[in-house]
Amino acid sequence: MTFVVTEACIRCKYTDCVDVCPVDAFCEGPNFLVINPDECIDCAVCVPECPVAAIYAEEDVPKDQRDFIPLNAELARTWKPITRTQPALPDADAWSKVQDKRDRLER
């Protein structure tokens, strides 16, 4: 089992989760974070740190978000690891309330 970043992170990219990850499993894209399933040790410390509740245990990912499981693995192969907290995107607070934003994901 691993942890998965889901749709709520798109256009927000809060990085509170990054600082607490003991193995640097997060990777950063232009407007989204993913968890590298090969690096994740299933510790769950990132889950309560996410202010938009975008991180789930793989087995608990909501059905309408399950496509993010392979997406995290795919993007983690090409995106660079992120190991320190950075400022969220400038309009993150506004986007944190938006649903159905898959089409806004930048690769």
Contacts in CASP RR format, 6 or more apart in sequence:
PFRMAT RR
TARGET T0000
AUTHOR 0000-0000-0000
METHOD contacts of the structure
MODEL  1
MTFVVTEACIRCKYTDCVDVCPVDAFCEGPNFLVINPDECIDCAVCVPEC
PVAAIYAEEDVPKDQRDFIPLNAELARTWKPITRTQPALPDADAWSKVQD
KRDRLER
1 42 0 8 1.000
1 57 0 8 1.000
1 58 0 8 1.000
1 59 0 8 1.000
2 35 0 8 1.000
2 37 0 8 1.000
2 40 0 8 1.000
2 42 0 8 1.000
2 57 0 8 1.000
2 58 0 8 1.000
2 72 0 8 1.000
3 25 0 8 1.000
3 35 0 8 1.000
3 40 0 8 1.000
3 42 0 8 1.000
3 44 0 8 1.000
3 46 0 8 1.000
3 47 0 8 1.000
3 55 0 8 1.000
3 56 0 8 1.000
3 57 0 8 1.000
3 58 0 8 1.000
4 35 0 8 1.000
4 55 0 8 1.000
4 56 0 8 1.000
4 57 0 8 1.000
4 58 0 8 1.000
4 61 0 8 1.000
4 65 0 8 1.000
4 68 0 8 1.000
4 69 0 8 1.000
4 72 0 8 1.000
5 26 0 8 1.000
5 32 0 8 1.000
5 33 0 8 1.000
5 34 0 8 1.000
5 35 0 8 1.000
5 54 0 8 1.000
5 55 0 8 1.000
5 68 0 8 1.000
5 72 0 8 1.000
6 54 0 8 1.000
6 55 0 8 1.000
6 56 0 8 1.000
6 61 0 8 1.000
6 62 0 8 1.000
6 65 0 8 1.000
6 68 0 8 1.000
7 54 0 8 1.000
7 65 0 8 1.000
7 68 0 8 1.000
7 99 0 8 1.000
7 100 0 8 1.000
7 101 0 8 1.000
7 102 0 8 1.000
8 50 0 8 1.000
8 52 0 8 1.000
8 53 0 8 1.000
8 54 0 8 1.000
8 96 0 8 1.000
9 32 0 8 1.000
9 33 0 8 1.000
9 50 0 8 1.000
9 52 0 8 1.000
9 54 0 8 1.000
9 55 0 8 1.000
10 31 0 8 1.000
10 32 0 8 1.000
10 95 0 8 1.000
10 101 0 8 1.000
10 102 0 8 1.000
10 104 0 8 1.000
10 105 0 8 1.000
11 31 0 8 1.000
11 32 0 8 1.000
11 89 0 8 1.000
11 91 0 8 1.000
11 92 0 8 1.000
11 95 0 8 1.000
11 98 0 8 1.000
11 101 0 8 1.000
11 104 0 8 1.000
12 52 0 8 1.000
12 54 0 8 1.000
12 88 0 8 1.000
12 89 0 8 1.000
12 92 0 8 1.000
12 95 0 8 1.000
12 96 0 8 1.000
13 28 0 8 1.000
13 29 0 8 1.000
13 31 0 8 1.000
13 32 0 8 1.000
13 33 0 8 1.000
13 88 0 8 1.000
13 89 0 8 1.000
13 92 0 8 1.000
14 50 0 8 1.000
14 51 0 8 1.000
14 52 0 8 1.000
14 88 0 8 1.000
14 92 0 8 1.000
15 26 0 8 1.000
15 28 0 8 1.000
15 33 0 8 1.000
15 82 0 8 1.000
15 84 0 8 1.000
15 85 0 8 1.000
15 86 0 8 1.000
15 88 0 8 1.000
16 49 0 8 1.000
16 50 0 8 1.000
16 51 0 8 1.000
16 85 0 8 1.000
17 26 0 8 1.000
17 33 0 8 1.000
17 46 0 8 1.000
17 47 0 8 1.000
17 49 0 8 1.000
17 50 0 8 1.000
17 55 0 8 1.000
18 26 0 8 1.000
18 33 0 8 1.000
18 82 0 8 1.000
18 83 0 8 1.000
18 84 0 8 1.000
18 85 0 8 1.000
18 86 0 8 1.000
19 49 0 8 1.000
19 84 0 8 1.000
19 85 0 8 1.000
20 45 0 8 1.000
20 46 0 8 1.000
20 49 0 8 1.000
21 45 0 8 1.000
21 46 0 8 1.000
22 41 0 8 1.000
22 43 0 8 1.000
22 45 0 8 1.000
23 39 0 8 1.000
23 40 0 8 1.000
23 41 0 8 1.000
24 39 0 8 1.000
24 81 0 8 1.000
24 82 0 8 1.000
24 83 0 8 1.000
25 35 0 8 1.000
25 36 0 8 1.000
25 39 0 8 1.000
25 40 0 8 1.000
25 41 0 8 1.000
25 81 0 8 1.000
26 33 0 8 1.000
26 34 0 8 1.000
26 35 0 8 1.000
26 36 0 8 1.000
26 46 0 8 1.000
26 81 0 8 1.000
26 82 0 8 1.000
26 83 0 8 1.000
27 33 0 8 1.000
27 34 0 8 1.000
27 35 0 8 1.000
27 36 0 8 1.000
27 75 0 8 1.000
27 76 0 8 1.000
27 79 0 8 1.000
27 80 0 8 1.000
27 81 0 8 1.000
27 82 0 8 1.000
28 79 0 8 1.000
28 80 0 8 1.000
28 81 0 8 1.000
28 82 0 8 1.000
29 75 0 8 1.000
29 79 0 8 1.000
29 80 0 8 1.000
29 106 0 8 1.000
29 107 0 8 1.000
30 106 0 8 1.000
30 107 0 8 1.000
31 89 0 8 1.000
31 104 0 8 1.000
31 105 0 8 1.000
31 106 0 8 1.000
32 75 0 8 1.000
32 105 0 8 1.000
32 106 0 8 1.000
33 82 0 8 1.000
34 71 0 8 1.000
34 72 0 8 1.000
34 75 0 8 1.000
34 76 0 8 1.000
34 79 0 8 1.000
35 46 0 8 1.000
35 55 0 8 1.000
35 72 0 8 1.000
35 76 0 8 1.000
36 72 0 8 1.000
36 73 0 8 1.000
36 76 0 8 1.000
36 81 0 8 1.000
37 58 0 8 1.000
37 72 0 8 1.000
37 73 0 8 1.000
37 76 0 8 1.000
38 76 0 8 1.000
39 76 0 8 1.000
42 57 0 8 1.000
44 57 0 8 1.000
46 55 0 8 1.000
47 55 0 8 1.000
47 56 0 8 1.000
47 57 0 8 1.000
51 96 0 8 1.000
52 96 0 8 1.000
56 62 0 8 1.000
56 65 0 8 1.000
58 69 0 8 1.000
61 68 0 8 1.000
61 69 0 8 1.000
75 107 0 8 1.000
89 95 0 8 1.000
95 101 0 8 1.000
END
